[in-house]
Amino acid sequence: MMTVDRFDRTPIYQQVARAVRDRILSGELQPRDPIPSESEMVRDHGVARDTARAAVLLLREEGYVVTMPQRGSFVADRENWPK
């Protein structure tokens, strides 16, 4: 599931975030479902852990993801998604 295009000018963390966001918007990941862990993103996209962490942070800032300490990151309820 390699979705990173290293020739694309879009920063890699944004490409990883886009891949997860697309899964959310398509309905593959539903509200309250866990998103892939940082380790899974590292493995699936061939990126550094800091890149995966930045992707999750971006998704949180956009409102698609909530993070619960000691539990992980989950798809936010739809009312929190951007309009």
N, C-alpha and C positions, 0 to 999 in steps of 0.2 A: 504494500500500500504506500509506496514511495510517492509523495505528492510535492516534494521540494524540487524546484527548478533553479539550479544554481546560476543559470544564465538570466533569469528574471531579475529585474531591478527591484522588485518588491522584497523588503527584508524577509529573511527566512522565518523569523518568529511570526510574522504576519501571514506567511504562507501556511504554516502549521495551524495557526488560529483559524484561518479560512477553511482548512480541511475539517476541523472539528465543528466550526460554525455550520458548514454545509451539511454535516451529519445531523446537527440539531434541527436546522430548518427543513430538511427533507423528512423529518419524523423518525429517522433511524434511532436517534437518541431523544427520548421523551423527558419532559420535566421530571426532576428528581432522580433520573438515571445518573449513575456515575459516568463521568467522562473518562477517557483513557488516562491512565496515570502518567506522570512524567517519564517513568521508565519505559512504558509502552510507546510513548511518543518518540523517545530517543531511539528505540529499536525500530519502530515502524517507519519513521521519517529520516533516520540517519542523521540526527542533529545532536548537538550538545545538550546536556541537562539544563544549562542556563537558558538556552533557546526555548526549550519546552516550557520552562518556568515563565519566561516572558510571554509565551503564547497564552498560557493560563491566565496570567495577570491581565492581558489585553481582553480576553473573553469576560473576565470579571468586571473590568472597567466598562465594557459595552453592555453588561447586564445579562449576558447569556448564561453565566456560570456563577455559582456561589461556592465558597470554600468553607468547610467546617473543620476546625482544628482537630487533629487526631482521627478524622474520618475520611477526608478527601474532598474532591471537587465534584459538584453535581450540576446538572442542567437546572437553571433557575425556572421558576414558574413563568408562564408566558407573559403575565402582566408586567414583568420586569424587563422584558425584551424591548429593544428600541422600536419605535414606531416607524 
